Amino acid sequence: MIDKNEIKKTLKTFNSCVPFFIAMSDEYRQKLIMDIVSAGSQGINVSNLSAKSKLSRPAISHHLKVLRDAGLIKPNKIGTQIFYQLDLKDNFKVVSDLIKSMEILLDKIDETKTIDAK
């Protein structure tokens, strides 16, 4: 039998993943994340990101804001420029927790099927 508290816990975890899923659902933001990854630990600024993209600077800035608001990147101001760096660990932890919670629920469903089949 599936515990209702486990379902509530999993739903709460799902809800906390929504900003991550929304931010990562856009192919342009996925590419921006990969461009930031390829820039290494120092990060990358909007000028360099626009040179790698077909998007306008305002469009890139919009996508960076979505990524920043979701907690996937962080700005690092150096002089007059802002360099964007990855900040994914907390988001990946929450997604990992969601996967673990779902695996627990799926295992319980499988156990129920096995008992019902007997």
Secondary structure, 3 states (H helix, E strand, C coil): CCCHHHHHHHHHHHHHHHHHHHHHCCHHHHHHHHHHHHHCCCCECHHHHHHCCCCCHHHHHHHHHHHHHCCCEEEEEECCEEEEEECCHHHHHHHHHHHHHHHHHHHHHHHHHHHHHC
